[in-house]
Amino acid sequence: MQRIKELRKEKSMNQIALGMELNFSQKIISEYENGKVEPSITTLKKLASIFNTSVDYIIEYTNIRQPIDKIAQSKLSETECELLNEFRCLPKEKQNIALGIIMGLKHS
């Protein structure tokens, strides 16, 4: 459950704030993050919604953060999905740099 902690910190949330979002105590959040207690599927779905990610990402079943439309995903390899998700996490300026690098590689 290390991902819960990572996602919480990325959102600049403390355990108390996340607990309030879920109507849980800070202690429960700490227990999730330390692997002492596993969240229910209902809680995992709520966490996925809060962090705009998939349950699979939270439970470390995949490294793909954000769910991609199922039709698009069926046509993309896992590597392509991962690249797309990483690209989407970049600020616009860095997306343009990444595109420039890819175009440069394509034409070299």
Buried (B, 14 or more C-beta within 10 A) or exposed (E): BEBBBEBBEEEEBEBEEBBBBBEBEBEBBBBBBEEEBEBEEEBBBBBBEBBEBBBBBBBEEBEBBBBBEEEEBEEBEEEEBBBBBEEEEEEEEEEEEBEEEEEEEEEE
